[in-house]
Amino acid sequence: MKRLSLLIILCMFLFGCMPQPQITESEAIAIIEQLHTNSFGTAEVISIDYSFGRYAVEWENEGNCEWGINHADGDDGSMEMKQASIC
């Protein structure tokens, strides 16, 4: 019983102390759309997930057959390309 109580308290502490992002999900989507929209087509966000202080944004631009995943920092919105492909 003590182990279960300790585990519950530990989980509450860990998940309760997770920092909230400074940029919103819609701001992260707007950054991705602006970054990957070009003269060939418009980028569309397929999925977005927030964990460990950053957004993982999956996007595609059907106009030039481009697809990728970017990581957006939850505090300042800086982008990092994780994966991209052009078919």
N, CA, C and O atoms as a Tinker XYZ file with bonds, in Angstrom:
   348  protein
     1  N      0.823000   -1.188000    0.000000    73     2
     2  CA     0.000000    0.000000    0.000000    64     1     3
     3  C      0.874000    1.261000    0.000000    63     2     4     5
     4  O      0.551000    2.252000   -0.654000    81     3
     5  N      1.987000    1.204000    0.746000    73     3     6
     6  CA     2.887000    2.354000    0.790000    64     5     7
     7  C      3.509000    2.597000   -0.581000    63     6     8     9
     8  O      3.672000    3.746000   -0.993000    81     7
     9  N      3.852000    1.537000   -1.280000    73     7    10
    10  CA     4.451000    1.674000   -2.609000    64     9    11
    11  C      3.462000    2.314000   -3.591000    63    10    12    13
    12  O      3.840000    3.165000   -4.396000    81    11
    13  N      2.214000    1.902000   -3.516000    73    11    14
    14  CA     1.198000    2.458000   -4.397000    64    13    15
    15  C      0.995000    3.944000   -4.109000    63    14    16    17
    16  O      0.884000    4.747000   -5.036000    81    15
    17  N      0.947000    4.307000   -2.847000    73    15    18
    18  CA     0.791000    5.713000   -2.467000    64    17    19
    19  C      1.988000    6.527000   -2.942000    63    18    20    21
    20  O      1.821000    7.632000   -3.457000    81    19
    21  N      3.176000    5.997000   -2.774000    73    19    22
    22  CA     4.389000    6.678000   -3.215000    64    21    23
    23  C      4.404000    6.838000   -4.736000    63    22    24    25
    24  O      4.795000    7.886000   -5.250000    81    23
    25  N      3.989000    5.820000   -5.434000    73    23    26
    26  CA     3.926000    5.869000   -6.893000    64    25    27
    27  C      2.922000    6.922000   -7.372000    63    26    28    29
    28  O      3.202000    7.663000   -8.314000    81    27
    29  N      1.778000    6.987000   -6.739000    73    27    30
    30  CA     0.765000    7.982000   -7.103000    64    29    31
    31  C      1.271000    9.391000   -6.834000    63    30    32    33
    32  O      1.082000   10.278000   -7.666000    81    31
    33  N      1.895000    9.612000   -5.717000    73    31    34
    34  CA     2.443000   10.936000   -5.388000    64    33    35
    35  C      3.543000   11.319000   -6.368000    63    34    36    37
    36  O      3.611000   12.466000   -6.810000    81    35
    37  N      4.399000   10.373000   -6.707000    73    35    38
    38  CA     5.478000   10.623000   -7.664000    64    37    39
    39  C      4.917000   10.990000   -9.033000    63    38    40    41
    40  O      5.406000   11.924000   -9.668000    81    39
    41  N      3.900000   10.271000   -9.496000    73    39    42
    42  CA     3.276000   10.575000  -10.790000    64    41    43
    43  C      2.618000   11.947000  -10.773000    63    42    44    45
    44  O      2.723000   12.693000  -11.746000    81    43
    45  N      1.950000   12.285000   -9.697000    73    43    46
    46  CA     1.314000   13.599000   -9.593000    64    45    47
    47  C      2.367000   14.699000   -9.631000    63    46    48    49
    48  O      2.151000   15.738000  -10.255000    81    47
    49  N      3.482000   14.489000   -8.984000    73    47    50
    50  CA     4.555000   15.476000   -8.976000    64    49    51
    51  C      5.166000   15.638000  -10.361000    63    50    52    53
    52  O      5.374000   16.760000  -10.822000    81    51
    53  N      5.455000   14.520000  -11.026000    73    51    54
    54  CA     6.083000   14.576000  -12.348000    64    53    55
    55  C      5.176000   15.216000  -13.390000    63    54    56    57
    56  O      5.622000   16.072000  -14.155000    81    55
    57  N      3.919000   14.816000  -13.429000    73    55    58
    58  CA     3.014000   15.343000  -14.447000    64    57    59
    59  C      2.465000   16.710000  -14.067000    63    58    60    61
    60  O      2.064000   17.474000  -14.945000    81    59
    61  N      2.440000   17.026000  -12.817000    73    59    62
    62  CA     1.970000   18.339000  -12.380000    64    61    63
    63  C      2.998000   19.427000  -12.617000    63    62    64    65
    64  O      2.645000   20.605000  -12.668000    81    63
    65  N      4.252000   19.062000  -12.761000    73    63    66
    66  CA     5.328000   20.034000  -12.954000    64    65    67
    67  C      5.718000   20.202000  -14.410000    63    66    68    69
    68  O      6.713000   20.867000  -14.700000    81    67
    69  N      4.967000   19.622000  -15.336000    73    67    70
    70  CA     5.267000   19.784000  -16.753000    64    69    71
    71  C      5.004000   21.226000  -17.149000    63    70    72    73
    72  O      3.929000   21.753000  -16.861000    81    71
    73  N      5.951000   21.873000  -17.796000    73    71    74
    74  CA     5.754000   23.272000  -18.192000    64    73    75
    75  C      4.732000   23.395000  -19.311000    63    74    76    77
    76  O      4.657000   22.540000  -20.193000    81    75
    77  N      3.950000   24.462000  -19.269000    73    75    78
    78  CA     2.976000   24.744000  -20.315000    64    77    79
    79  C      3.670000   25.490000  -21.444000    63    78    80    81
    80  O      4.547000   26.314000  -21.185000    81    79
    81  N      3.299000   25.220000  -22.687000    73    79    82
    82  CA     3.950000   25.879000  -23.813000    64    81    83
    83  C      3.616000   27.364000  -23.879000    63    82    84    85
    84  O      2.514000   27.775000  -23.517000    81    83
    85  N      4.574000   28.168000  -24.343000    73    83    86
    86  CA     4.365000   29.593000  -24.519000    64    85    87
    87  C      3.644000   29.898000  -25.825000    63    86    88    89
    88  O      2.918000   30.888000  -25.917000    81    87
    89  N      3.839000   29.054000  -26.836000    73    87    90
    90  CA     3.109000   29.241000  -28.083000    64    89    91
    91  C      1.976000   28.220000  -28.121000    63    90    92    93
    92  O      2.099000   27.120000  -27.582000    81    91
    93  N      0.878000   28.594000  -28.760000    73    91    94
    94  CA    -0.270000   27.711000  -28.813000    64    93    95
    95  C     -0.150000   26.741000  -29.980000    63    94    96    97
    96  O      0.708000   26.888000  -30.850000    81    95
    97  N     -1.018000   25.762000  -29.976000    73    95    98
    98  CA    -1.037000   24.785000  -31.052000    64    97    99
    99  C     -1.340000   25.468000  -32.386000    63    98   100   101
   100  O     -0.735000   25.131000  -33.404000    81    99
   101  N     -2.261000   26.416000  -32.387000    73    99   102
   102  CA    -2.602000   27.105000  -33.641000    64   101   103
   103  C     -1.441000   27.966000  -34.143000    63   102   104   105
   104  O     -1.272000   28.123000  -35.352000    81   103
   105  N     -0.643000   28.523000  -33.235000    73   103   106
   106  CA     0.540000   29.277000  -33.649000    64   105   107
   107  C      1.586000   28.354000  -34.273000    63   106   108   109
   108  O      2.228000   28.718000  -35.258000    81   107
   109  N      1.755000   27.172000  -33.706000    73   107   110
   110  CA     2.697000   26.203000  -34.269000    64   109   111
   111  C      2.241000   25.767000  -35.661000    63   110   112   113
   112  O      3.063000   25.612000  -36.563000    81   111
   113  N      0.944000   25.571000  -35.835000    73   111   114
   114  CA     0.408000   25.201000  -37.152000    64   113   115
   115  C      0.652000   26.315000  -38.158000    63   114   116   117
   116  O      1.049000   26.055000  -39.294000    81   115
   117  N      0.414000   27.555000  -37.744000    73   115   118
   118  CA     0.623000   28.699000  -38.649000    64   117   119
   119  C      2.084000   28.814000  -39.069000    63   118   120   121
   120  O      2.367000   29.134000  -40.223000    81   119
   121  N      3.011000   28.560000  -38.156000    73   119   122
   122  CA     4.439000   28.620000  -38.479000    64   121   123
   123  C      4.794000   27.562000  -39.524000    63   122   124   125
   124  O      5.512000   27.849000  -40.482000    81   123
   125  N      4.294000   26.347000  -39.341000    73   123   126
   126  CA     4.562000   25.256000  -40.282000    64   125   127
   127  C      3.976000   25.569000  -41.653000    63   126   128   129
   128  O      4.638000   25.383000  -42.674000    81   127
   129  N      2.737000   26.044000  -41.674000    73   127   130
   130  CA     2.099000   26.355000  -42.957000    64   129   131
   131  C      2.863000   27.452000  -43.693000    63   130   132   133
   132  O      3.036000   27.377000  -44.909000    81   131
   133  N      3.314000   28.455000  -42.972000    73   131   134
   134  CA     4.073000   29.539000  -43.594000    64   133   135
   135  C      5.432000   29.039000  -44.090000    63   134   136   137
   136  O      5.889000   29.447000  -45.158000    81   135
   137  N      6.065000   28.176000  -43.338000    73   135   138
   138  CA     7.393000   27.688000  -43.669000    64   137   139
   139  C      7.398000   26.785000  -44.906000    63   138   140   141
   140  O      8.340000   26.822000  -45.698000    81   139
   141  N      6.348000   25.973000  -45.073000    73   139   142
   142  CA     6.358000   24.962000  -46.133000    64   141   143
   143  C      5.398000   25.249000  -47.287000    63   142   144   145
   144  O      5.304000   24.437000  -48.208000    81   143
   145  N      4.692000   26.359000  -47.269000    73   143   146
   146  CA     3.876000   26.755000  -48.411000    64   145   147
   147  C      4.773000   27.456000  -49.415000    63   146   148   149
   148  O      5.578000   28.313000  -49.052000    81   147
   149  N      4.627000   27.082000  -50.694000    73   147   150
   150  CA     5.454000   27.681000  -51.737000    64   149   151
   151  C      4.620000   27.854000  -53.004000    63   150   152   153
   152  O      3.402000   27.677000  -52.976000    81   151
   153  N      5.260000   28.194000  -54.095000    73   151   154
   154  CA     4.543000   28.452000  -55.339000    64   153   155
   155  C      3.894000   27.198000  -55.927000    63   154   156   157
   156  O      3.016000   27.304000  -56.783000    81   155
   157  N      4.311000   26.025000  -55.482000    73   155   158
   158  CA     3.751000   24.774000  -55.984000    64   157   159
   159  C      2.468000   24.384000  -55.266000    63   158   160   161
   160  O      1.619000   23.711000  -55.852000    81   159
   161  N      2.308000   24.788000  -54.017000    73   159   162
   162  CA     1.115000   24.408000  -53.265000    64   161   163
   163  C      1.152000   24.880000  -51.833000    63   162   164   165
   164  O      2.123000   25.481000  -51.374000    81   163
   165  N      0.075000   24.593000  -51.146000    73   163   166
   166  CA    -0.094000   25.002000  -49.759000    64   165   167
   167  C      0.163000   23.818000  -48.835000    63   166   168   169
   168  O     -0.317000   22.712000  -49.084000    81   167
   169  N      0.915000   24.052000  -47.776000    73   167   170
   170  CA     1.181000   23.007000  -46.786000    64   169   171
   171  C     -0.029000   22.858000  -45.871000    63   170   172   173
   172  O     -0.651000   23.844000  -45.475000    81   171
   173  N     -0.349000   21.622000  -45.547000    73   171   174
   174  CA    -1.445000   21.318000  -44.639000    64   173   175
   175  C     -0.917000   20.439000  -43.514000    63   174   176   177
   176  O     -0.144000   19.509000  -43.747000    81   175
   177  N     -1.339000   20.741000  -42.300000    73   175   178
   178  CA    -0.921000   19.965000  -41.137000    64   177   179
   179  C     -1.785000   18.719000  -41.038000    63   178   180   181
   180  O     -3.013000   18.797000  -41.055000    81   179
   181  N     -1.129000   17.567000  -40.935000    73   179   182
   182  CA    -1.819000   16.278000  -40.820000    64   181   183
   183  C     -2.084000   15.958000  -39.355000    63   182   184   185
   184  O     -3.183000   15.541000  -38.990000    81   183
   185  N     -1.064000   16.157000  -38.518000    73   183   186
   186  CA    -1.222000   15.885000  -37.087000    64   185   187
   187  C     -0.264000   16.755000  -36.290000    63   186   188   189
   188  O      0.757000   17.214000  -36.803000    81   187
   189  N     -0.610000   16.973000  -35.035000    73   187   190
   190  CA     0.243000   17.749000  -34.139000    64   189   191
   191  C      0.127000   17.141000  -32.745000    63   190   192   193
   192  O     -0.958000   16.760000  -32.308000    81   191
   193  N      1.263000   17.057000  -32.057000    73   191   194
   194  CA     1.304000   16.465000  -30.726000    64   193   195
   195  C      2.293000   17.252000  -29.873000    63   194   196   197
   196  O      3.375000   17.597000  -30.349000    81   195
   197  N      1.940000   17.541000  -28.625000    73   195   198
   198  CA     2.829000   18.266000  -27.722000    64   197   199
   199  C      3.315000   17.327000  -26.625000    63   198   200   201
   200  O      2.514000   16.708000  -25.926000    81   199
   201  N      4.635000   17.227000  -26.481000    73   199   202
   202  CA     5.220000   16.459000  -25.381000    64   201   203
   203  C      6.652000   16.906000  -25.152000    63   202   204   205
   204  O      7.372000   17.250000  -26.090000    81   203
   205  N      7.046000   16.895000  -23.906000    73   203   206
   206  CA     8.398000   17.235000  -23.485000    64   205   207
   207  C      8.859000   18.597000  -23.999000    63   206   208   209
   208  O     10.013000   18.758000  -24.397000    81   207
   209  N      7.956000   19.572000  -23.988000    73   207   210
   210  CA     8.329000   20.940000  -24.306000    64   209   211
   211  C      8.386000   21.296000  -25.777000    63   210   212   213
   212  O      8.862000   22.374000  -26.132000    81   211
   213  N      7.909000   20.410000  -26.642000    73   211   214
   214  CA     7.917000   20.744000  -28.062000    64   213   215
   215  C      6.750000   20.064000  -28.779000    63   214   216   217
   216  O      6.222000   19.040000  -28.346000    81   215
   217  N      6.380000   20.686000  -29.893000    73   215   218
   218  CA     5.336000   20.138000  -30.750000    64   217   219
   219  C      5.987000   19.288000  -31.840000    63   218   220   221
   220  O      7.004000   19.678000  -32.414000    81   219
   221  N      5.410000   18.153000  -32.116000    73   219   222
   222  CA     5.790000   17.345000  -33.276000    64   221   223
   223  C      4.677000   17.541000  -34.296000    63   222   224   225
   224  O      3.537000   17.140000  -34.061000    81   223
   225  N      5.009000   18.157000  -35.430000    73   223   226
   226  CA     4.003000   18.521000  -36.425000    64   225   227
   227  C      4.282000   17.763000  -37.720000    63   226   228   229
   228  O      5.343000   17.915000  -38.325000    81   227
   229  N      3.322000   16.951000  -38.135000    73   227   230
   230  CA     3.417000   16.237000  -39.407000    64   229   231
   231  C      2.630000   17.036000  -40.438000    63   230   232   233
   232  O      1.494000   17.434000  -40.182000    81   231
   233  N      3.226000   17.269000  -41.595000    73   231   234
   234  CA     2.617000   18.126000  -42.614000    64   233   235
   235  C      2.835000   17.537000  -44.001000    63   234   236   237
   236  O      3.676000   16.659000  -44.195000    81   235
   237  N      2.055000   18.041000  -44.967000    73   235   238
   238  CA     2.260000   17.649000  -46.357000    64   237   239
   239  C      1.888000   18.808000  -47.274000    63   238   240   241
   240  O      1.033000   19.632000  -46.951000    81   239
   241  N      2.550000   18.849000  -48.417000    73   239   242
   242  CA     2.270000   19.814000  -49.475000    64   241   243
   243  C      2.047000   18.998000  -50.743000    63   242   244   245
   244  O      3.002000   18.569000  -51.390000    81   243
   245  N      0.788000   18.789000  -51.091000    73   243   246
   246  CA     0.464000   17.941000  -52.238000    64   245   247
   247  C      0.893000   18.586000  -53.554000    63   246   248   249
   248  O      1.083000   17.875000  -54.541000    81   247
   249  N      1.052000   19.905000  -53.599000    73   247   250
   250  CA     1.427000   20.599000  -54.819000    64   249   251
   251  C      2.770000   20.170000  -55.363000    63   250   252   253
   252  O      2.950000   20.098000  -56.578000    81   251
   253  N      3.719000   19.883000  -54.483000    73   251   254
   254  CA     5.029000   19.406000  -54.941000    64   253   255
   255  C      5.380000   18.047000  -54.339000    63   254   256   257
   256  O      6.546000   17.652000  -54.302000    81   255
   257  N      4.357000   17.343000  -53.871000    73   255   258
   258  CA     4.506000   15.980000  -53.354000    64   257   259
   259  C      5.538000   15.931000  -52.219000    63   258   260   261
   260  O      6.391000   15.044000  -52.181000    81   259
   261  N      5.450000   16.875000  -51.317000    73   259   262
   262  CA     6.395000   16.976000  -50.201000    64   261   263
   263  C      5.685000   16.612000  -48.909000    63   262   264   265
   264  O      4.508000   16.924000  -48.730000    81   263
   265  N      6.406000   15.951000  -48.009000    73   263   266
   266  CA     5.863000   15.529000  -46.728000    64   265   267
   267  C      6.976000   15.622000  -45.691000    63   266   268   269
   268  O      8.148000   15.448000  -46.026000    81   267
   269  N      6.621000   15.895000  -44.432000    73   267   270
   270  CA     7.655000   15.928000  -43.414000    64   269   271
   271  C      7.122000   16.039000  -42.008000    63   270   272   273
   272  O      5.918000   16.153000  -41.777000    81   271
   273  N      8.052000   16.003000  -41.073000    73   271   274
   274  CA     7.771000   16.191000  -39.648000    64   273   275
   275  C      8.746000   17.233000  -39.126000    63   274   276   277
   276  O      9.957000   17.106000  -39.307000    81   275
   277  N      8.218000   18.255000  -38.483000    73   275   278
   278  CA     9.038000   19.284000  -37.851000    64   277   279
   279  C      8.802000   19.254000  -36.354000    63   278   280   281
   280  O      7.722000   18.884000  -35.894000    81   279
   281  N      9.806000   19.642000  -35.603000    73   279   282
   282  CA     9.656000   19.855000  -34.172000    64   281   283
   283  C      9.688000   21.359000  -33.924000    63   282   284   285
   284  O     10.602000   22.055000  -34.367000    81   283
   285  N      8.681000   21.849000  -33.212000    73   283   286
   286  CA     8.596000   23.269000  -32.878000    64   285   287
   287  C      8.756000   23.419000  -31.374000    63   286   288   289
   288  O      8.033000   22.789000  -30.602000    81   287
   289  N      9.694000   24.245000  -30.961000    73   287   290
   290  CA     9.912000   24.495000  -29.543000    64   289   291
   291  C      8.675000   25.167000  -28.957000    63   290   292   293
   292  O      8.146000   26.114000  -29.539000    81   291
   293  N      8.216000   24.683000  -27.815000    73   291   294
   294  CA     7.010000   25.214000  -27.191000    64   293   295
   295  C      7.196000   26.577000  -26.559000    63   294   296   297
   296  O      6.212000   27.250000  -26.251000    81   295
   297  N      8.441000   27.003000  -26.356000    73   295   298
   298  CA     8.693000   28.297000  -25.733000    64   297   299
   299  C      8.900000   29.416000  -26.747000    63   298   300   301
   300  O      8.314000   30.490000  -26.609000    81   299
   301  N      9.714000   29.181000  -27.752000    73   299   302
   302  CA    10.015000   30.275000  -28.683000    64   301   303
   303  C      9.575000   29.994000  -30.117000    63   302   304   305
   304  O      9.706000   30.872000  -30.970000    81   303
   305  N      9.062000   28.809000  -30.411000    73   303   306
   306  CA     8.560000   28.493000  -31.743000    64   305   307
   307  C      9.631000   28.163000  -32.759000    63   306   308   309
   308  O      9.328000   28.039000  -33.946000    81   307
   309  N     10.872000   28.016000  -32.332000    73   307   310
   310  CA    11.934000   27.686000  -33.287000    64   309   311
   311  C     11.697000   26.286000  -33.858000    63   310   312   313
   312  O     11.235000   25.383000  -33.161000    81   311
   313  N     12.022000   26.129000  -35.130000    73   311   314
   314  CA    11.741000   24.893000  -35.863000    64   313   315
   315  C     12.992000   24.046000  -36.045000    63   314   316   317
   316  O     14.103000   24.559000  -36.170000    81   315
   317  N     12.784000   22.759000  -36.058000    73   315   318
   318  CA    13.843000   21.800000  -36.355000    64   317   319
   319  C     13.238000   20.717000  -37.232000    63   318   320   321
   320  O     12.259000   20.079000  -36.845000    81   319
   321  N     13.806000   20.507000  -38.398000    73   319   322
   322  CA    13.308000   19.482000  -39.317000    64   321   323
   323  C     13.726000   18.112000  -38.797000    63   322   324   325
   324  O     14.910000   17.861000  -38.572000    81   323
   325  N     12.752000   17.229000  -38.608000    73   323   326
   326  CA    13.067000   15.884000  -38.174000    64   325   327
   327  C     13.143000   14.944000  -39.366000    63   326   328   329
   328  O     14.050000   14.118000  -39.462000    81   327
   329  N     12.171000   15.079000  -40.283000    73   327   330
   330  CA    12.128000   14.173000  -41.406000    64   329   331
   331  C     11.405000   14.879000  -42.553000    63   330   332   333
   332  O     10.460000   15.632000  -42.317000    81   331
   333  N     11.840000   14.642000  -43.792000    73   331   334
   334  CA    11.170000   15.212000  -44.965000    64   333   335
   335  C     11.419000   14.312000  -46.161000    63   334   336   337
   336  O     12.449000   13.644000  -46.260000    81   335
   337  N     10.447000   14.313000  -47.070000    73   335   338
   338  CA    10.628000   13.548000  -48.308000    64   337   339
   339  C      9.854000   14.229000  -49.430000    63   338   340   341
   340  O      8.822000   14.863000  -49.211000    81   339
   341  N     10.380000   14.079000  -50.618000    73   339   342
   342  CA     9.728000   14.570000  -51.827000    64   341   343
   343  C      9.616000   13.369000  -52.761000    63   342   344   345
   344  O     10.621000   12.748000  -53.106000    81   343
   345  N      8.394000   13.046000  -53.168000    73   343   346
   346  CA     8.222000   11.842000  -54.004000    64   345   347
   347  C      8.454000   12.109000  -55.475000    63   346   348
   348  O      8.344000   11.196000  -56.293000    81   347
